[in-house]
Amino acid sequence: MILVLVEHDRGRTNELSLEALAFGRQLAERVSEPLHALLVGEFARPLAEVAHAFGAEVVYLALADGLEDYAPLAWARCLVDVVEREGATCALAAASERGAEVLAHAAALMDEPLAANCIAVEPADPWLVTRQRWGGSLLEQARLSGRVRLLTVAPHAVLAEEAPSPATAELREVTPELTERDVEVRVTARVERGAGKLSLSEAQVVVGGGRGVGGPDGFQPLEELAGLLGGAVGCSRVATSNGWRPHADQIGQTGARIGPELYVACGISGATQHIVGCKGAKRILVINSDPEAPIMAQADYAVIGDLHQIVPAISAALRSARGG
């Protein structure tokens, strides 16, 4: 049985977990084993139907005190409990911050190897996994063996497509045995985004700013453009390092990894760690005064010039086209 951890935040899943389900379904078909899924906490109950739509024949819902919010070790205990009880041969999750953390705990608890950031699996004996290294600039092939194979799926390695023939729904509640230590590290408070503000992972259009923006005030035209396009504003690491934007807005290897329909990169040189974060974008429009900037190699479209003139001009053209 192939088991997929479906990550969620109080019942709200993300695209990366859906990609992990699609990856797990493809793998299960290749090894002729059933696909099962794990949800943690009562908030996740409505997601059982989502997991079934992606091909999970059985969905386990772990319920216990302390699972009301995210607790990495407790989630790992839930995963290990189902793996051991049901005899899973492979457990996987998205290579998100939470998915990677939970799988790392699970690997330590079971004393099994973990292959991180996988984009492909050849289920021979042992399994041959292809995974991203060095921020996605290098692909590595490695052999993965063990009683239970553990892996995380690199962001945007597969499309989050539902199963052609969804599985018959079956939900099984499980009660893992948790200790106080398992919930010592947990979410204790929440600061919600402003009303109507999209997260970078959800936005279909992202407008990003880098050193070329010039400072915190330079992001105002980017905010205006993102608002007209119904998108969100992100930034490169230099913008957060200089205190221009919060870390939550950072796109890159140490920030968010995005996959919008359109990414508008303004004044961003295109360091490797930033490219890791935006390489999932369907189209990239670069606005930069330097035609030799590394990010140009990733661009589908490019405008060479001063972003402080170009971005307001684009916004003005959009307003004019809409009669505003």
Backbone hydrogen bonds in HBPLUS format (Angstrom, degrees):
<---DONOR---> <-ACCEPTOR-->    atom                        ^
c    i                          cat <-CA-CA->   ^        H-A-AA   ^      H-
h    n   atom  resd res      DA  || num        DHA   H-A  angle D-A-AA Bond
n    s   type  num  typ     dist DA aas  dist angle  dist       angle   num
A0089-THR N   A0001-MET O   2.98 MM  88  5.68 151.0  2.06 141.5 150.3     1
A0002-ILE N   A0034-PRO O   2.99 MM  32  6.31 170.7  2.00 169.3 171.9     2
A0036-HIS N   A0002-ILE O   2.82 MM  34  6.02 173.2  1.83 170.3 169.8     3
A0003-LEU N   A0090-CYS O   2.87 MM  87  6.18 172.4  1.87 157.0 159.1     4
A0092-LEU N   A0003-LEU O   2.89 MM  89  6.40 153.6  1.96 160.1 168.9     5
A0004-VAL N   A0036-HIS O   3.02 MM  32  6.39 150.0  2.11 135.9 143.9     6
A0038-LEU N   A0004-VAL O   2.85 MM  34  6.10 151.3  1.93 154.8 153.3     7
A0005-LEU N   A0092-LEU O   2.94 MM  87  6.32 163.9  1.96 165.8 170.3     8
A0006-VAL N   A0038-LEU O   3.01 MM  32  5.97 177.0  2.01 160.9 161.8     9
A0009-ASP N   A0012-ARG O   2.85 MM   3  5.04 150.9  1.93 125.1 133.6    10
A0012-ARG N   A0009-ASP O   3.15 MM   3  5.04 153.6  2.22  99.5 107.6    11
A0018-LEU N   A0014-ASN O   3.40 MM   4  6.80 151.9  2.49 145.1 152.9    12
A0019-GLU N   A0015-GLU O   2.90 MM   4  6.24 148.5  2.00 147.7 157.1    13
A0020-ALA N   A0016-LEU O   2.92 MM   4  6.22 148.9  2.02 141.3 149.9    14
A0021-LEU N   A0017-SER O   2.97 MM   4  6.28 148.0  2.08 141.5 149.5    15
A0022-ALA N   A0018-LEU O   3.03 MM   4  6.34 156.7  2.08 145.5 151.4    16
A0023-PHE N   A0019-GLU O   2.84 MM   4  6.10 156.4  1.90 151.1 158.0    17
A0024-GLY N   A0020-ALA O   2.80 MM   4  5.97 158.9  1.85 146.2 152.5    18
A0025-ARG N   A0021-LEU O   2.87 MM   4  6.09 148.9  1.96 146.0 154.3    19
A0026-GLN N   A0022-ALA O   3.12 MM   4  6.36 160.3  2.16 146.2 150.4    20
A0027-LEU N   A0023-PHE O   3.00 MM   4  6.26 158.0  2.05 149.2 155.7    21
A0028-ALA N   A0024-GLY O   2.82 MM   4  5.98 160.3  1.86 147.6 153.4    22
A0029-GLU N   A0025-ARG O   3.00 MM   4  6.21 155.7  2.06 148.3 154.1    23
A0030-ARG N   A0026-GLN O   3.17 MM   4  6.43 149.3  2.27 140.5 148.4    24
A0030-ARG N   A0027-LEU O   3.05 MM   3  5.12 117.6  2.45  95.9 111.3    25
A0031-VAL N   A0027-LEU O   3.06 MM   4  6.39 146.7  2.17 152.1 161.1    26
A0032-SER N   A0028-ALA O   2.91 MM   4  5.76 107.8  2.44 137.2 153.4    27
A0033-GLU N   A0028-ALA O   3.00 MM   5  5.04 163.0  2.03 141.9 146.3    28
A0032-SER N   A0029-GLU O   3.41 MM   3  5.01 154.8  2.48  91.7  98.7    29
A0057-GLU N   A0035-LEU O   2.75 MM  22  5.95 149.6  1.84 168.2 169.2    30
A0037-ALA N   A0058-VAL O   2.96 MM  21  6.46 152.8  2.03 154.6 162.7    31
A0060-TYR N   A0037-ALA O   2.83 MM  23  6.21 168.2  1.84 158.9 159.2    32
A0039-LEU N   A0060-TYR O   2.78 MM  21  6.04 165.4  1.80 169.7 174.8    33
A0062-ALA N   A0039-LEU O   2.91 MM  23  6.27 169.1  1.92 158.0 157.5    34
A0041-GLY N   A0062-ALA O   2.83 MM  21  5.79 167.1  1.85 160.0 164.0    35
A0044-ALA N   A0041-GLY O   3.03 MM   3  5.68 150.4  2.12 115.2 123.2    36
A0045-ARG N   A0042-GLU O   3.11 MM   3  5.52 167.3  2.13 116.8 120.7    37
A0047-LEU N   A0044-ALA O   2.84 MM   3  5.48 149.7  1.93 124.4 133.9    38
A0048-ALA N   A0045-ARG O   3.13 MM   3  5.81 170.6  2.14 123.8 126.0    39
A0050-VAL N   A0047-LEU O   3.05 MM   3  5.01 119.7  2.43  94.5 109.9    40
A0051-ALA N   A0047-LEU O   3.00 MM   4  6.36 161.3  2.03 157.0 160.8    41
A0052-HIS N   A0048-ALA O   2.97 MM   4  6.25 156.5  2.03 148.7 155.3    42
A0053-ALA N   A0049-GLU O   2.95 MM   4  6.14 150.8  2.03 140.9 148.8    43
A0054-PHE N   A0050-VAL O   3.14 MM   4  6.49 133.2  2.37 141.8 153.9    44
A0054-PHE N   A0051-ALA O   3.15 MM   3  5.17 133.8  2.37  95.4 107.9    45
A0056-ALA N   A0051-ALA O   3.05 MM   5  5.54 163.1  2.08 145.3 140.3    46
A0055-GLY N   A0052-HIS O   2.94 MM   3  5.09 161.2  1.97 109.0 113.2    47
A0163-ALA N   A0053-ALA O   2.97 MM 110  6.15 153.6  2.04 139.8 148.2    48
A0059-VAL N   A0170-GLU O   2.95 MM 111  6.29 160.1  1.99 162.5 169.2    49
A0172-ARG N   A0059-VAL O   2.87 MM 113  6.18 165.9  1.89 157.7 161.7    50
A0061-LEU N   A0172-ARG O   2.86 MM 111  6.13 157.7  1.91 147.7 152.2    51
A0174-VAL N   A0061-LEU O   2.96 MM 113  5.97 163.9  1.98 138.0 140.3    52
A0063-LEU N   A0174-VAL O   2.94 MM 111  6.28 163.7  1.97 169.8 172.8    53
A0067-LEU N   A0064-ALA O   3.30 MM   3  5.91 148.4  2.41 140.2 138.4    54
A0187-VAL N   A0070-TYR O   2.92 MM 117  5.62 145.7  2.04 159.6 169.3    55
A0075-TRP N   A0071-ALA O   2.92 MM   4  6.11 161.2  1.96 164.0 170.3    56
A0076-ALA N   A0072-PRO O   3.00 MM   4  6.22 152.2  2.08 143.8 151.7    57
A0077-ARG N   A0073-LEU O   2.89 MM   4  6.20 151.2  1.98 147.0 154.7    58
A0078-CYS N   A0074-ALA O   3.02 MM   4  6.36 152.6  2.10 146.8 153.8    59
A0079-LEU N   A0075-TRP O   3.01 MM   4  6.33 155.1  2.07 146.6 153.1    60
A0080-VAL N   A0076-ALA O   2.87 MM   4  6.13 168.4  1.88 157.7 160.1    61
A0081-ASP N   A0077-ARG O   2.86 MM   4  5.97 155.6  1.92 147.0 154.0    62
A0082-VAL N   A0078-CYS O   3.15 MM   4  6.42 159.0  2.19 148.7 152.5    63
A0083-VAL N   A0079-LEU O   2.92 MM   4  6.14 165.7  1.94 155.4 160.1    64
A0084-GLU N   A0080-VAL O   2.89 MM   4  5.99 169.9  1.90 153.9 156.2    65
A0085-ARG N   A0081-ASP O   2.95 MM   4  5.96 158.3  1.99 142.6 149.6    66
A0086-GLU N   A0082-VAL O   2.83 MM   4  5.66 162.3  1.86 149.4 153.9    67
A0087-GLY N   A0083-VAL O   2.89 MM   4  5.46 125.6  2.19 134.9 145.2    68
A0088-ALA N   A0083-VAL O   3.17 MM   5  4.84 146.7  2.29 125.7 134.3    69
A0149-ARG N   A0089-THR O   2.98 MM  60  6.28 171.8  1.99 140.2 138.4    70
A0091-ALA N   A0149-ARG O   2.92 MM  58  6.39 152.5  2.00 155.0 162.7    71
A0151-LEU N   A0091-ALA O   3.19 MM  60  6.71 151.3  2.28 151.6 158.4    72
A0093-ALA N   A0151-LEU O   3.26 MM  58  6.86 139.6  2.43 142.4 153.8    73
A0153-VAL N   A0093-ALA O   2.88 MM  60  6.27 149.9  1.97 148.3 158.3    74
A0095-ALA N   A0153-VAL O   2.91 MM  58  5.20 151.5  1.99 143.6 134.3    75
A0100-ALA N   A0096-SER O   2.90 MM   4  5.77 166.8  1.92 146.2 150.2    76
A0101-GLU N   A0097-GLU O   3.18 MM   4  6.22 151.8  2.26 135.1 143.1    77
A0102-VAL N   A0098-ARG O   2.89 MM   4  6.10 168.4  1.91 161.5 163.3    78
A0103-LEU N   A0099-GLY O   3.05 MM   4  6.15 168.6  2.06 150.0 153.5    79
A0104-ALA N   A0100-ALA O   3.02 MM   4  6.06 147.5  2.13 139.4 148.1    80
A0105-HIS N   A0101-GLU O   3.11 MM   4  6.39 157.4  2.16 147.5 152.8    81
A0106-ALA N   A0102-VAL O   2.93 MM   4  6.21 160.0  1.97 150.8 157.0    82
A0107-ALA N   A0103-LEU O   2.87 MM   4  6.03 156.5  1.93 145.8 151.6    83
A0108-ALA N   A0104-ALA O   3.12 MM   4  6.36 154.8  2.19 143.9 150.1    84
A0109-LEU N   A0105-HIS O   2.90 MM   4  6.19 157.1  1.96 152.1 158.9    85
A0110-MET N   A0106-ALA O   2.96 MM   4  6.15 152.9  2.04 150.9 157.3    86
A0111-ASP N   A0107-ALA O   2.80 MM   4  5.57 115.4  2.22 134.9 150.6    87
A0112-GLU N   A0107-ALA O   3.05 MM   5  5.03 154.2  2.12 137.4 144.7    88
A0115-ALA N   A0150-LEU O   3.00 MM  35  6.34 167.1  2.02 145.0 146.2    89
A0152-THR N   A0115-ALA O   2.98 MM  37  6.56 145.3  2.10 151.8 157.7    90
A0132-GLN N   A0117-ASN O   2.84 MM  15  5.53 156.2  1.90 159.5 158.1    91
A0118-CYS N   A0152-THR O   2.80 MM  34  6.04 170.3  1.81 156.4 154.1    92
A0154-ALA N   A0118-CYS O   2.84 MM  36  5.27 163.8  1.87 134.1 139.8    93
A0119-ILE N   A0130-THR O   2.76 MM  11  5.78 167.8  1.77 161.0 161.5    94
A0130-THR N   A0120-ALA O   2.93 MM  10  5.15 168.1  1.94 143.4 145.1    95
A0122-GLU N   A0128-LEU O   2.71 MM   6  4.92 159.5  1.75 149.4 156.3    96
A0124-ALA N   A0122-GLU O   2.70 MM   2  5.78 136.6  1.88 114.4  99.8    97
A0128-LEU N   A0122-GLU O   2.90 MM   6  4.92 168.9  1.91 141.9 145.2    98
A0127-TRP N   A0144-LEU O   3.07 MM  17  5.04 134.9  2.28 156.3 144.8    99
A0144-LEU N   A0127-TRP O   2.74 MM  17  5.04 161.6  1.77 144.9 151.3   100
A0129-VAL N   A0142-ALA O   2.80 MM  13  5.39 165.0  1.82 166.1 167.2   101
A0142-ALA N   A0129-VAL O   2.90 MM  13  5.39 158.5  1.94 153.0 160.3   102
A0131-ARG N   A0140-GLU O   2.83 MM   9  5.33 161.7  1.87 153.8 159.6   103
A0140-GLU N   A0131-ARG O   2.86 MM   9  5.33 168.9  1.87 158.7 162.4   104
A0133-ARG N   A0138-LEU O   2.73 MM   5  5.06 159.3  1.77 162.9 161.0   105
A0136-GLY N   A0133-ARG O   2.95 MM   3  5.27 134.3  2.16 106.8 119.9   106
A0138-LEU N   A0133-ARG O   3.21 MM   5  5.06 148.0  2.31 150.5 143.8   107
A0137-SER N   A0134-TRP O   3.21 MM   3  5.60 167.4  2.22 112.9 116.4   108
A0157-ALA N   A0154-ALA O   3.21 MM   3  5.61 140.6  2.37 143.6 135.5   109
A0161-GLU N   A0159-LEU O   2.90 MM   2  5.57 128.2  2.18 108.1  92.5   110
A0182-ASP N   A0179-THR O   3.06 MM   3  5.29 131.4  2.31 100.9 113.4   111
A0183-VAL N   A0180-GLU O   3.18 MM   3  5.59 147.0  2.29 106.8 115.5   112
A0184-GLU N   A0181-ARG O   3.26 MM   3  5.11 171.6  2.27 104.7 106.2   113
A0197-LYS N   A0194-GLY O   3.05 MM   3  5.56 163.1  2.08 139.0 138.5   114
A0202-GLU N   A0199-SER O   3.13 MM   3  5.33 138.7  2.31 101.9 113.0   115
A0203-ALA N   A0199-SER O   3.09 MM   4  6.22 148.3  2.19 154.5 162.9   116
A0261-GLU N   A0204-GLN O   2.82 MM  57  5.14 132.6  2.04 119.4 131.2   117
A0262-LEU N   A0204-GLN O   3.19 MM  58  6.60 151.6  2.27 149.1 157.6   118
A0232-ALA N   A0205-VAL O   3.00 MM  27  6.54 148.4  2.10 151.3 157.2   119
A0206-VAL N   A0262-LEU O   3.02 MM  56  6.49 158.6  2.06 157.6 164.5   120
A0264-VAL N   A0206-VAL O   2.81 MM  58  6.21 165.1  1.83 161.4 166.6   121
A0207-VAL N   A0232-ALA O   2.89 MM  25  6.29 161.4  1.92 160.4 166.6   122
A0234-GLY N   A0207-VAL O   2.91 MM  27  6.06 157.5  1.96 132.7 139.4   123
A0208-GLY N   A0264-VAL O   2.74 MM  56  6.00 160.4  1.78 153.4 160.3   124
A0266-CYS N   A0208-GLY O   2.77 MM  58  5.83 166.3  1.79 149.6 154.5   125
A0209-GLY N   A0234-GLY O   3.12 MM  25  6.49 144.9  2.25 124.8 130.4   126
A0236-SER N   A0209-GLY O   3.03 MM  27  6.39 142.5  2.18 152.7 153.2   127
A0210-GLY N   A0266-CYS O   3.09 MM  56  6.48 139.0  2.27 162.3 164.9   128
A0213-VAL N   A0210-GLY O   3.00 MM   3  5.73 164.5  2.02 122.8 127.7   129
A0214-GLY N   A0211-ARG O   3.06 MM   3  5.84 147.2  2.17 121.2 127.8   130
A0212-GLY N   A0267-GLY O   3.01 MM  55  4.02 159.6  2.05 140.5 134.4   131
A0218-GLY N   A0215-GLY O   2.99 MM   3  5.31 137.4  2.18 106.8 119.0   132
A0219-PHE N   A0216-PRO O   3.23 MM   3  5.74 166.2  2.25 112.0 116.2   133
A0220-GLN N   A0217-ASP O   3.19 MM   3  5.78 166.8  2.21 115.9 119.9   134
A0222-LEU N   A0219-PHE O   3.05 MM   3  5.03 118.2  2.45  95.9 111.9   135
A0223-GLU N   A0219-PHE O   2.85 MM   4  6.17 150.6  1.93 154.6 163.5   136
A0224-GLU N   A0220-GLN O   3.01 MM   4  6.32 153.7  2.08 149.2 156.3   137
A0225-LEU N   A0221-PRO O   2.97 MM   4  6.23 160.3  2.01 144.7 149.4   138
A0226-ALA N   A0222-LEU O   2.88 MM   4  6.06 165.2  1.90 150.4 154.8   139
A0227-GLY N   A0223-GLU O   2.92 MM   4  6.07 152.3  2.00 143.6 151.3   140
A0228-LEU N   A0224-GLU O   3.04 MM   4  6.34 153.6  2.11 148.6 155.0   141
A0229-LEU N   A0225-LEU O   3.05 MM   4  6.29 142.6  2.19 146.0 156.4   142
A0231-GLY N   A0226-ALA O   2.71 MM   5  4.67 169.2  1.72 147.4 146.3   143
A0230-GLY N   A0227-GLY O   3.28 MM   3  5.04 157.9  2.33  96.3 102.7   144
A0235-CYS N   A0249-ASP O   2.92 MM  14  5.88 132.6  2.14 150.3 145.6   145
A0251-ILE N   A0235-CYS O   2.87 MM  16  5.87 159.9  1.91 175.0 169.6   146
A0239-ALA N   A0236-SER O   3.18 MM   3  5.62 132.8  2.41 106.2 117.2   147
A0240-THR N   A0237-ARG O   3.10 MM   3  5.27 119.8  2.48  99.5 113.8   148
A0241-SER N   A0237-ARG O   2.79 MM   4  6.02 161.9  1.82 158.9 165.1   149
A0242-ASN N   A0238-VAL O   2.98 MM   4  6.03 146.3  2.09 140.2 147.6   150
A0244-TRP N   A0239-ALA O   2.79 MM   5  5.18 142.1  1.93 172.5 170.5   151
A0243-GLY N   A0240-THR O   3.00 MM   3  4.92 153.5  2.07  99.7 108.0   152
A0249-ASP N   A0246-PRO O   2.97 MM   3  5.69 161.5  2.01 119.9 125.7   153
A0250-GLN N   A0247-HIS O   2.93 MM   3  5.24 163.8  1.96 114.7 120.1   154
A0256-ALA N   A0250-GLN O   2.75 MM   6  6.08 171.1  1.76 151.6 148.5   155
A0252-GLY N   A0256-ALA O   2.95 MM   4  5.75 159.3  1.99 141.8 147.8   156
A0255-GLY N   A0252-GLY O   3.04 MM   3  4.73 160.9  2.07 100.9 105.1   157
A0253-GLN N   A0273-GLN O   2.74 MM  20  4.87 132.6  1.97 123.6 139.1   158
A0258-ILE N   A0277-GLY O   2.76 MM  19  5.98 154.4  1.83 165.3 167.0   159
A0282-LYS N   A0260-PRO O   2.89 MM  22  6.32 165.9  1.91 165.1 169.3   160
A0263-TYR N   A0283-ARG O   2.87 MM  20  6.28 150.2  1.96 150.8 160.6   161
A0285-LEU N   A0263-TYR O   2.81 MM  22  6.12 163.8  1.84 157.6 163.2   162
A0265-ALA N   A0285-LEU O   2.81 MM  20  6.18 151.1  1.89 157.5 166.9   163
A0287-ILE N   A0265-ALA O   2.85 MM  22  6.07 169.4  1.86 162.3 160.7   164
A0267-GLY N   A0287-ILE O   2.96 MM  20  6.32 169.9  1.97 172.7 175.8   165
A0295-ILE N   A0269-SER O   2.87 MM  26  5.77 147.6  1.97 151.7 147.3   166
A0274-HIS N   A0271-ALA O   2.94 MM   3  5.39 131.1  2.19 109.9 123.1   167
A0275-ILE N   A0271-ALA O   3.07 MM   4  6.41 158.8  2.12 156.8 163.4   168
A0276-VAL N   A0272-THR O   3.07 MM   4  6.37 149.4  2.17 152.4 160.2   169
A0277-GLY N   A0274-HIS O   2.94 MM   3  5.23 124.9  2.25 102.2 116.1   170
A0278-CYS N   A0274-HIS O   3.23 MM   4  6.61 139.2  2.40 146.2 157.5   171
A0278-CYS N   A0275-ILE O   3.22 MM   3  5.23 129.0  2.50  95.8 108.5   172
A0279-LYS N   A0275-ILE O   2.93 MM   4  5.60 126.5  2.23 153.5 160.4   173
A0281-ALA N   A0278-CYS O   3.00 MM   3  5.70 169.4  2.01 125.6 128.3   174
A0300-ASP N   A0284-ILE O   2.90 MM  16  5.31 158.5  1.95 141.2 148.5   175
A0301-TYR N   A0284-ILE O   3.12 MM  17  6.45 155.8  2.18 158.1 157.4   176
A0286-VAL N   A0301-TYR O   2.94 MM  15  6.32 163.0  1.96 145.8 148.1   177
A0303-VAL N   A0286-VAL O   2.79 MM  17  6.21 155.7  1.85 164.1 172.2   178
A0288-ASN N   A0303-VAL O   3.14 MM  15  6.56 155.6  2.20 160.4 167.9   179
A0305-GLY N   A0288-ASN O   3.02 MM  17  5.72 150.6  2.11 108.9 118.0   180
A0293-ALA N   A0290-ASP O   3.17 MM   3  5.47 167.8  2.19 116.6 117.4   181
A0296-MET N   A0293-ALA O   2.94 MM   3  5.73 161.5  1.98 126.0 131.6   182
A0297-ALA N   A0294-PRO O   3.11 MM   3  5.93 156.8  2.16 121.4 126.1   183
A0298-GLN N   A0295-ILE O   2.94 MM   3  5.37 153.9  2.01 111.8 120.1   184
A0299-ALA N   A0296-MET O   3.16 MM   3  5.02 152.0  2.24  98.4 106.9   185
A0309-GLN N   A0306-ASP O   2.97 MM   3  5.55 156.9  2.03 116.6 123.7   186
A0310-ILE N   A0306-ASP O   2.95 MM   4  6.18 163.4  1.98 153.1 158.6   187
A0311-VAL N   A0307-LEU O   2.92 MM   4  5.50 164.1  1.95 138.4 143.4   188
A0313-ALA N   A0309-GLN O   3.25 MM   4  6.27 146.0  2.37 134.6 144.3   189
A0314-ILE N   A0310-ILE O   2.92 MM   4  6.22 150.3  2.01 153.9 161.7   190
A0315-SER N   A0311-VAL O   3.04 MM   4  6.34 161.1  2.08 153.5 158.6   191
A0316-ALA N   A0312-PRO O   2.87 MM   4  6.07 155.3  1.93 145.8 152.7   192
A0317-ALA N   A0313-ALA O   2.96 MM   4  6.16 153.0  2.03 143.2 150.3   193
A0318-LEU N   A0314-ILE O   2.94 MM   4  6.21 151.7  2.02 147.6 155.3   194
A0319-ARG N   A0315-SER O   2.97 MM   4  6.26 162.3  2.01 151.2 155.4   195
A0320-SER N   A0316-ALA O   2.94 MM   4  6.11 156.5  2.00 145.2 152.1   196
A0321-ALA N   A0317-ALA O   2.92 MM   4  6.07 156.7  1.98 144.7 150.9   197
A0322-ARG N   A0318-LEU O   3.08 MM   4  6.28 137.7  2.27 140.6 151.6   198
A0322-ARG N   A0319-ARG O   3.21 MM   3  5.12 127.9  2.49  91.1 104.7   199
A0324-GLY N   A0319-ARG O   2.62 MM   5  4.76 159.2  1.66 158.1 151.6   200
A0323-GLY N   A0320-SER O   3.00 MM   3  4.94 158.0  2.05 101.6 108.1   201
